[in-house]
Amino acid sequence: MYQIDRHFIIDVTGGSCKNFSTAAGPEQCFLLSSKNTHSMLRAMSSLVWIELDSEAPDHNVRELKACAGDGVQFCAVVKSNAYGHGTAQMVKLLPSPDWFAVNSLEEGLKLRELGVQKPVLLLGHVPLSRLREAVESDLRLTVYNRETIDALANLHHEKPARVHLKVETGTGRQGILVEEIGSFVEGIMRAEGVELEGLSTHFANIEDTLNHEYSEHQLSIFHRALQILDSMKLTPPVVHTACTAASILFPQTHFNMLRAGIGIYGLWPSRETFISAKMGAGSVPDLRPVLTWKTKIAQIKVLHEGSYIGYGCTYRATRRTTMAVLPIGYADGYDRNLGNNAYVLVHGKRAPVLGRVCMNLTMIDVTDIEGVSLENEVVLLGTWGRETISAETMAGWAGTINYEIVTRINPFLERRIL
């Protein structure tokens, strides 16, 4: 099932709308066959697509696992459409992880529909009214609300509800304060059918700095949480705190499972993480970017010197300019801030972006590139010959981070596995 908005739903199974809680009624549902749904999902544009290196994802997992000792499990975070790479495609390319993690119930159910049988951890809040669906699909729950525990206890389900308690150690988001852990865990122990399977936390400032004192402070709080559980004679089977940066830099955060996201896509969490790894005593993982983003030239024309290009007339040609129009814009996830800042690759050479990025169009300068013709391929993100446009480079142009660059790529664009 794909929810288009709160009124229209595509049901790829061809069933009725009556079971869809997001729909106001059957008359407001849009039912499509699987074939027609596939066409709609690709209807965004056949001129813009993503290519995925089939060997890179599991290579990256092996590189990250090598940072840990034997017996440490690996959880691959594939939330938010696998960081923009495509969930359905990425799970096929990731045979090595022991676990998967996603944000929402809907994402977890999608993994089950895709045939994933490995443990799946839900990192975000699950509506109390839909907890039964999560338990029935054997999805692990991250918990930090007492109401969730009470609702799980009232399910009286034959399957156990396996929960992972998240500790608030200083990130200021989800989690239970360490001084509240004892009473919270007692509530879990009293709840019928609820099992405490895991304990976790998340670091606030482990990847954007070369000073890791705050991460060490958070880790000390997490150890206090473990000591509280130990005093209650409880040992959760799964203990996990290590994101990609922690997996690479801090063995003391590994416990018995790594929980990595950005690294499995071949991207470094930050420049500071890379520098810290280089300065450290351990090996530096060889992370290989998975994603290449491409389009094709939709028009070529010559503009006179002095011609304006794009909305707002923010670019004026200083010479006779051969311009190419690309059928991509911010609707596809190509950031508007890239206008007059970025370049793309045509025939392996740099072609600057001219003027503002539009909703569906972007203009580039191909004056100095020979042999350019209609429908030539263009690399927006990736490598062509000796030139590379990395997610980090694009993030610098757009004033953001590599996470956002890839995650915001429109999910309706085709993902091709190479």
Secondary structure, DSSP 8 states (H G I E B T S, - for coil): -EE-SSS-EE-TT---STT-TT-S-GGG-----HHHHHHHHTTT-TTEEEEE-TTHHHHHHHHHHTTS-TT-EEEEE-HHHHHTT-HHHHHHT--S-SEEEESSHHHHHHHHHTT--S-EEE-S---GGGHHHHHHTTEEEEE--HHHHHHHHTT--SS-EEEEEEEESSSSSSSEEGGGHHHHHHHHHHSTTEEEEEEE---SSSSS-S--HHHHHHHHHHHHHHHHHHHTT---SEEEEE-HHHHHH-GGG-TTEEEESGGGGT--S-HHHHHHHHHSSS--------EEEEEE--EEEEE-TT-EESGGG-EE-SS-EEEEEES--GGGT--GGGTTT-EEEETTEEEEEES---SS-EEEE-TT-TT--TT-EEEEEEEETTEEE-HHHHHHHHTS-HHHHHHTS-TTSEEEE-
